[in-house]
Amino acid sequence: MRFHARAYAADATCRGPSTTIQHNTSRRSVADLPLSSFIGSDGLITFLSFLDDKLFSEESEVLELIKRLHVPNYEAARHHFEAAIANGVFEPRSAPSYYDQEEMHAVLNWVQEQQEQA
């Protein structure tokens, strides 16, 4: 899949709830692109072109995408952090969503236990 950030932002219809980009007056979402679009050399160039074109509307969106792409277990655990904390699975030692691998493993183990009990 090859595309340029400007062409994607101007032509694609995006409805995903995750990372959003800003292009002209319409809000678009990177969420409709598979994460694999940002992996490897070509993916990095795509990501950098999005940054260079200032298509991300907030810095936090860039940080979230980097975590999803490069932090092991983050993608699988990220939707479960709040529930895991509320259920005492782990006590955060850092800012929200900046959890270490031990904490992420605890979350994923808890999720698996919940699924087995269901």
N, C-alpha and C positions, 0 to 999 in steps of 0.2 A: 504494500500500500504506500503510494507516494503522493504527497500533497504539500502544498506550501501553506503556512499559517494564514496568510492573508486570504488565499483562495478558500480555505476551509472556513474561516470565520465569516466570510461574506456569503458563501454558498450553502453551507450545511444548515440543516434544521436541527437544533439541539434542545433536548428537553431534560437531560440528566440532572439529578439533585446535587451533584458533587462540585467539583472545581469549576468555577466560571471564569470566562474571559470577557474582556470588553473590546468591542470593535464598533466604531462609529457610535450610533445611538442604541444599538440592539445588544442585549446580553446573550452570550452564547456559552456553551458548556463544553469543557474538555472531557467530561464524563462519558460522552458518547463514543469517544475514541478508546479502543482497548489500551490498557497500560502498556502492552507490547509495542505500541506506536512510539513509545518514549524510551525503549530499551536499545542498547547497542549504539554503535557510532551514528547511524542514521537517526535513531530515536533521540540521541543527545542533540544532534543538529536541529531536529524538529523542536525540541524543548527550548533550546537556545534561541531559535527564531521567534518562538512565542514570547520569550522574555524580551528580546530586542525590539519586537514590534509592540511591546507594552500591551499585550492582549490579556494579561491577567489583571483583574480589577483590584486584587488585594495581595499583599505580600504573603499573608497566611495561606492563600491558595497555592502559591509556589512551594512553600514549606511542606504543606500537606502532600502535594504530589511527589516531592522528593522523598518523604518518608514512605509513601506507598510503593515507590519504585525501588528504594535502596535499603530499607530497614527490614531485615528478615522477620517474618511473622506479623509485621504491622498490618498488612492488608487483611489478613485473616482475623486479627484480633480487634481491629479498630472500632467496629460497631458494637463491641461488647464491653468496652472499658467501663462505662458508667454503671451498667448493671453489675458487673463484677465487683466494682468498688462498693456499691450499695449493699452487696451481699457478703462483704467482708473477705473477698477472695485475696485481695492484697491492699496494702495501705500505700498510696502514692508517695514516692520519695522525690518527685520532680513536678514540674508544671504539667497541666493536663495535656495528654497525648504525646508526652515525651518520656514514655516508659521504657525501661530497659528490658533485655531479653528474658531475664528471670520473671519479671512481672507479666510479660506477654505470654510466656509459657504457662504461668499460673492461670491466666485468663483462658487460654486455649484448652487447657486441661479441664477447667471448670465448665466451659461450653460443651465439651465432649461428655462430661458426666451428666449435664443437664439433658443432652440429647438421648443418652442411654436410658435415663429415668423416664423419659416421655413415652 
